[in-house]
């Protein structure tokens, strides 16, 4: 297929682009490089520099490429920042997304895969989190993604635009070529590995008194290659749908740090901090629906394998993409 990928220079987008190219798809990346990196774009893909908040830029690119499907990763995704600057999140994640959908409608493109988030649920009533649970986001980031999910339903009903929204928590790991390099790094695994690389003095644990086996938060980590596979399968979905993505198991903060120590052979210094507001003790995604309906089968369930792939990439690229 001919696929148009927004945010294809970012962490998740870049590896999805790589995997689609490996499967023979023709890929164009549309990115403004504020969060992504030019070096993260697979050289086999075409890169169009553009901004979703400029309707004429996305409309022109969509007309020129005339893709069969669009995969949408471009978004701001820092929960803390969204609590300080909600305008940025609604402008980029909602208004920018509407511009993209309008460009698709004008160009007659009918297939859409959306990178959503389990942050649309807020603190869940139960775990694992399945698609039937109420969505009550507690920050503008989650709200912006939920708003866009709702907008998608109406574009399907009115314009026949078929979509799949994939909601996931903690993408982690790397391919052999591409990995995780955020300008502001908030994710646990890369921050722990930075200590092992000698780039940080310590890693912080926020909250050690949760009602979990070791007192630290438990999260569901999904290998980036499994995530990419889910996005590719979503291209063939027969109907519009929402799916939660996870491994169905959880790993605590302390377990992540211990696994990083085993994988790297380094001691990781830890500083314990009080809990952060809004951090639930346990977040695990149920993926029965996507397995049943799209045939998704994660291949890298082991947290050890996830961290090994991340560590291999960071060792090879200690300065990230260098920009």
Protein Blocks (a to p, Z undefined) as FASTA:
>chain_A
ZZddehklbmklmmmmmmmmmnopacddddehlmmcfklpcfkbccddddfklmklmmmm
mmmnopabdcdfbdcfbfklmmmmmmlmmmmmmmmmmmmmmmmmmnopabdcddddfkln
opafbdcddfkbccddfbfklmmmmmmmmmmmmmmmmnopacdddddfbdgdjdfkbccd
dfbdcbfklmmmmmmnopafbdcdehjabccfkopacdddddfklmmmmmmmmmmpfbdc
dddddehiacdfklmmmmmmmmnopacddddddddehiafbdcddfklmmmmnopacfbl
bfklmmmmmmmmmmmmmnonoZZ
